[in-house]
Amino acid sequence: MVEDYPNPSDAWVKKWHDMCARYHVKPVEFGFWIDSKLYNEAGPYLSTKESYDQLVQDIKLGNRLGFTCGRTKLGVIDQPGMPEYDTLTPVRNWREIIKMALPVAEKYNFRMLPEIHAPTYLNSKVLDDYVDFIQKEKTTPWFGLNIDFGVFQNITSAGRRGPGGQPMKESTYSKPEDIIPLLPYVHCCHAKFNEMTEDCECPNTPYAAIIDIMKKHNWNGYLLSEYEGVDRATGGAFAAVRKQHVMLKRLLGEG
């Protein structure tokens, strides 16, 4: 999406900032991957230094474009047949990569945020490892978390998981209250949704409970609308996002 990535021209960057100003858009989160499997799907993966170089490259570009947060996706090592398959376990050297990059993130006012995405649970070893690292290394605010609200989806969606309207097993999703101990480390959330009703409700994700928890705990971060409905590529996102914003304003007491 960035012309001549990772080194767009000054003219392209100027156009980007001009468009943000024109449409009153605030850059918040720059999405990128550390491409750990660049050479081979099964390994060997990028070295710590190679991964660090990729990360620094995107921190600098994100800063140049006005972003203060990044969806810092770490390479995933889970493979079919492994016991931890589908938990989105990051590469084993992720701690070393992040520790090397912390001074760069601080220099460029950039928060590195791995996305916590279904099927990962908020109560899981993956999250325990992240929180343990954050606390031990005192990484706040330069390394934290991004929670994707798909982890809370508790009813099947016609656009995502087969026939819509069916309750899911309680063991297959996280509860809104599971986010409470994580909130001090969360700077952005992907406000995921794939359905909105005519009266501006999201039928398969407990938004009211999630927003209520965030308000009660004085969370001060960003909710980024992420629409994944089946009509997202054919114009449906425009109406869906408007409906979601009506819902969010109502839940936040702003509308």
N, C-alpha and C positions, 0 to 999 in steps of 0.2 A: 504493500500500500504506500510505501515511501519511495518516491522516485529516486533511482540510483542508490538505494539502500546499500551499505550503511552510511554513505556520504552524499546526501542530497545537496544540491546547489544552494547557494545563498538565496537565489531568486525563488526556488521552490519553498524554502523555509519562510521567506518573507510572505509569500502567497498564503501559506498555512496560517501564519499569525494574523494576516489581514482578514482571512475568512473567519477565524475565531472571533475577532473583534466585531466583524460585520454581523455575525449571527449570535453574538453574546454567548459563546461557548467557552467554558473553562476547561482546559486540558487537565485531567486528573491522573489517569492511569494509562501507562504505555505498555501494551501487551507484547511480550517476547518470550522466546525459549532459549535456554542453554542447550544447544543441539548435541547432547552427549553421544548420540548414536550416529553422528555424522559419517563415521567410517564403517560401522558394522552394527546391525541390529542387536546381535548377541554379544558384542564386545570384541576387542577391547574398546572402551569408551574414551572420550576426550580426557586428556590429562587435567590435573587441577589447574595448571598454568593456562592451558588452552581454554578451559572453561572460564577461568577468570578473565582472560582477554575478551572472550565473547560477551561476558557480563559487563565489563567496563565499557566496551564499545556501545552497548545499548543504554547504559546509564548516561553516558555523554550525549548520545543522540536524544534520549528522552528529555534531558535537561535543555538541550538546544531547542526542542519543540515546546517547552513550557510545562512539561509534566513533572510532578513531584512524587509520584508513585509509579511503580512498575509491577505488572503481573509477571513476576520472576519465576517462570516455570522451569523447574529443575528436571533433568532427565529422569525417566522412570525405568526401574530395572525389573519390575514384575514380568513374568512370562507365564503363558498357559502351562499348567501342571505344577507350578510352584505353590507352596502352602499359602503364601501371602498374595497370590494372584488377585487382582482387582482391588488392591488396597492403595495403589498408586505410590508405592515405596520409592523415595528418591534415591539417586545414585549414592553410593556409600561415602564418597568424599565430599558430600554437599557442605559439611561443616567447614572444611578447609577452604573451599571455594568462597563461601560467604565471609569467613573471617578475613580473607585477603582483600575482599572488596569493601569492607566496612568503611575504611578511611576515604575511599573514592565516593561512596554513597553520601557520606557526610559532607565532603567537599562540594558535591553537586546538588545537595539538598534533595536527595532521592531516596525513597523508601522501597526496599526490596521486599516483595510480598508474594510468596508462593501461594497459588490458588488451592484452597481446600475444596475439592469437587467430588460429587458422588462418583464412585461408590465408597469413597473414604468416609468414615464416621468421625464426628467431632469427639467422641469417646473412643480413641484408638491409639495404638502405639505410635503411629505416624505423628499425631498431634502431640502426644506426650514427649516425643523426641524433639519436636520443634520448640515447645514451651520450655523444656529443660535447657536447650541451647540458648534461647532468648534470655532466660534468667541467669544462667551461669556466665554468659559472655556479655551481659548487659548491653544488648544490641538495640534496645529501644531508643529512638524510633526508626533506626535505619534498616532494621530487619524485623519484619512482623508477619502478619497473616492477612490473607484475603479469603473471606468465606463466601462460597457460592451457594445461594439459597436453594439450589437443587438438592442439597443434602437434607432439606426439610420436607421435600415433596412427599405427601402421605396418601395421595389418591392418584391412580393411574391417569395418564393423559392420552387422549386420542391421538395426539401428535407425537407422543414420545414412547409410550410403553404399551402399545396395543389398545384394546377397547377402553374408552374413557369412563370415568365415574366409578371405578372399582377401588375400594379401600385396599391399601397395601399392608403386608404384614408389618407389625410394629417393629420387628427386628431389622427391617430393611431401610430405615431412615432415622435421622437424628431428631431429637426433640428440641423445641425452641430454647428451653432452659439449658441445654448443653453448651450454648454459646457464652453463657455468663462468665465462666472463668477465663475465657479467651478474649473477651472484649478489650482489656487493656493493651492487647497486642494487635488488634485489628484496626487497620486504617481505611480499608475499602471493603465493600461487599458487592458481589455481583447479585443484584436484585433480579434473579432469574425468574422468568415466568413464560409459560407457553399457551396460556388460555386466559381470557378475561370475559366476564359476563357483561350483558348489556347494562347492568346496574353497577358496573365498575368494581367487581370483586374477582379475586383470583381463587378459583374453586379448589385447587389441589395443593396449595401451599399456605400454611397458617400465618399469613402476613400480620394479622392483628396481634397475635401473641408475640411474634418476633419484634415488631416495632414497639410494643408495650414494654418489653424487656429492655430494649435499647434506650427508651426514654427514661425508664426507672433507674438505669445505671449511668445516665448522663453520657452516653456514648456520643462522641463528636467526630464522625468520619463521613465517608461518602458512600451513598447507595447508587450504583451504576446500573441503569436499566439494561437488561439483557433478554431480549425476546427470542424465543426459539420455537415459535408456533410453526405449523406446517405451511402457512402462507407468508412466511417472513420474506421470501424472495420474490413475491408477487404483489407487494404493496400492503400486505396486512399489518406490517409492523407500525405503520403510521397511526392507525386507529388504536392498535393495542397499546402502544406506548402512552398515548393521550389518556386512555382509560386507566392505565397503571398509575400515571401521575395524579389523576383525580383521586384514586384510592389512597396513594401515599400522602397526599396533602390532607385528606380527611383523617387518616390515622395519626398524622403528625400534629393535627389540630391547626392546620394552616388553611383549610378550605371549608 
